[in-house]
């Protein structure tokens, strides 16, 4: 109903672990088709914020809105059904199974008729659907019947990203949360994954990218949000800043944009 | 400096030039050598069995290569095959169920007790299978609490073989002739256990490769976390693996009972070791998620074939044990060689393909 609402919006998110305040009044939003880099040093609160977004943690305070509507996530599956998918660093693919099975598990197509009642799957239909979905993402893959264990690191990352992208790009475009998607990849493979991220954004998927990798942000993100010790210290378009400033915010050498407030 | 780092920032909303056309190498980039090696890995055991048969056909002529002898081998392999299916189901789901002999003894003693107390055979058999399923359920639920499945199933092995002896009050249940239809009876000249095995393996294979629950079961064995994150209750499938394994054990126990017309509470550990040998020979990795039932069946058949061939030649049976042990070690070595050489070749082709690929 709210056409121009952000795909995902967090306002005033607080998170306490006992006496430790992990997040203090974080405001964050990502629009459909936008790639936002979430930066910060170790312990800055990136992972905590990501867990709040993915439903793994409930914030101590603040509101989460998905496409303008307030939601409360009690578990990652709540977030998933709201169209928010997390891609973990360990890709969580089933190695001995083929690409098609990995893309279709949990949403299998059953055969029509009595065989379907017995739970028989329609492998051909699933392969076809996955091929169409990957084509839509602009990802050409190895044959659908190739076991994941026979793919290179970059190919696996692409399959893992595609699996999540497929799940959020159903009826309305969702949000992908990526945790260091290129951490384990070589140069060429990193370029491929970067291109895929941009392509997914081009399809209208909102993407939050958590990384230590500044060049990666410059390749794919339009905007970065920098956290420092649980607070947001910067929220800038990359076109309007420069790497030295961002590094300054990350390390704390540069004063917060929101300090005096 | 900024300009150098910044090329993507301004254009990123626009879908870039088709740099991703090569995002994943396509089509026939798998070298032929790799396909061949994968064939050896997945189908090698069938070739091996074929070679053994050919060798014995010459070496043990004219007694080996006859229909009667084939039936003898099949019948001898039947019990091992049933238990191997149980172990195989467990291992593919990622657990090693050592309680199978106990489950088998328990199920057959329950069935024997019921039959000697005037119950009809079908009801007694049903009760035996129910015992197998319940044991699997209990094993699974206990394991889900985070206990090591090997220890849990060793525990239930003790409990069950003890309980079986309690039911039998230290004796056996002899004279269960009503089970002859699935024991010594022959249909079209083929012993009943062979039909049982054929049915079990056909149904099991179709289940594991063609149905939603079977594929999920295998996937849980491969990476239960991945399945869980796909929104599936992977725990249910772990329990299902134990239940199927328990059912196979019960089936094995009941067929044994039918063949011997006697239910005995003795839970022989050699059952599990024969079954494990067949499974390992079939190249089913104990880490789970891989393997296929037809290979397990051939594994059991190889054990029986070797024993049979050597017996025909009048060689003492313990040489059969030596041979299977050596085969098992050899298959491990072969698998290692294939593994490394496949990954070497794939590595080479992956590095190549990034550069030369034109889709």
Contacts between the chains, C-beta under 8 A, distances in Angstrom:
chain1	res1	chain2	res2	distance
A	33	B	13	6.9
A	34	B	13	8.0
A	35	B	12	6.4
A	76	B	229	7.7
A	77	B	231	5.8
A	80	B	231	6.3
A	88	B	229	7.5
A	90	B	225	8.0
A	92	B	223	6.4
A	92	B	225	5.4
A	92	B	226	3.9
A	92	B	229	5.3
A	93	B	223	6.8
A	93	B	226	5.7
A	94	B	219	4.4
A	94	B	222	4.1
A	94	B	223	4.7
A	94	B	226	5.1
A	94	B	227	7.0
A	94	B	289	6.6
A	95	B	222	5.8
A	95	B	223	6.6
A	95	B	289	7.0
A	96	B	218	7.4
A	96	B	222	4.8
A	96	B	289	4.5
A	96	B	290	4.5
A	97	B	215	7.5
A	97	B	218	7.0
A	97	B	219	5.6
A	97	B	222	6.2
A	97	B	289	7.6
A	101	B	215	6.2
A	101	B	219	6.9
A	102	B	226	7.6
A	105	B	215	7.5
A	105	B	216	6.7
A	105	B	219	5.8
A	105	B	226	7.8
A	105	B	227	6.3
A	105	B	230	4.9
A	105	B	232	7.0
A	106	B	227	7.6
A	106	B	230	3.7
A	106	B	231	5.0
A	106	B	232	5.1
A	108	B	212	4.8
A	108	B	215	7.5
A	110	B	212	6.5
A	118	B	211	6.8
A	119	B	211	4.3
A	119	B	212	4.7
A	119	B	213	5.6
A	119	B	214	7.9
A	120	B	210	5.4
A	120	B	211	5.4
A	120	B	212	7.7
A	121	B	210	6.6
A	121	B	211	6.5
A	121	B	212	5.2
A	121	B	215	6.5
A	123	B	210	8.0
A	138	B	15	7.8
A	138	B	18	7.6
A	138	B	20	5.2
A	138	B	21	7.8
A	138	B	23	7.4
A	139	B	20	6.5
A	139	B	23	4.8
A	139	B	24	6.1
A	140	B	20	7.9
A	140	B	21	6.4
A	140	B	22	7.4
A	140	B	23	6.2
A	140	B	24	5.8
A	140	B	26	5.0
A	140	B	359	6.0
A	141	B	23	8.0
A	141	B	24	4.4
A	141	B	26	7.0
A	142	B	24	5.8
A	142	B	25	6.2
A	142	B	26	6.6
A	142	B	27	7.7
A	142	B	29	7.1
A	142	B	30	7.9
A	143	B	26	7.9
A	143	B	27	6.8
A	146	B	30	7.4
A	150	B	30	7.2
A	150	B	34	7.8
A	150	B	342	7.7
A	150	B	346	6.1
A	151	B	24	7.7
A	152	B	25	7.9
A	152	B	346	7.5
A	152	B	350	4.1
A	154	B	24	7.5
A	155	B	24	4.8
A	155	B	25	7.2
A	155	B	350	8.0
A	158	B	23	5.6
A	158	B	24	5.2
A	159	B	24	7.8
A	188	B	354	4.6
A	188	B	355	7.9
A	189	B	354	7.6
A	191	B	19	6.9
A	192	B	19	7.7
A	192	B	20	6.4
A	192	B	22	6.9
A	192	B	23	4.6
A	192	B	24	7.5
A	193	B	23	7.9
A	194	B	8	7.6
A	195	B	16	6.2
A	195	B	19	4.5
A	195	B	20	4.0
A	195	B	23	6.5
A	196	B	20	5.7
A	196	B	23	5.7
A	198	B	8	7.6
A	198	B	12	5.6
A	198	B	15	6.7
A	198	B	16	5.8
A	199	B	15	5.9
A	199	B	16	7.8
A	199	B	20	5.9
A	201	B	12	7.2
A	201	B	13	7.3
A	202	B	13	7.5
A	202	B	14	7.4
A	202	B	15	3.9
A	214	B	5	7.8
A	215	B	5	6.4
A	218	B	5	4.9
A	218	B	6	5.7
A	218	B	7	7.8
A	218	B	8	5.8
A	218	B	9	5.7
A	219	B	7	7.9
A	219	B	8	4.1
A	219	B	12	7.7
A	220	B	8	6.1
A	220	B	12	6.0
A	221	B	9	7.4
A	221	B	12	7.0
A	222	B	9	6.7
A	222	B	12	5.6
A	222	B	13	6.6
A	238	B	6	7.0
A	238	B	9	4.2
A	239	B	6	7.6
A	239	B	9	5.4
A	239	B	10	5.8
A	242	B	1	7.4
A	242	B	2	4.7
A	243	B	1	7.2
A	243	B	2	6.8
A	243	B	5	5.9
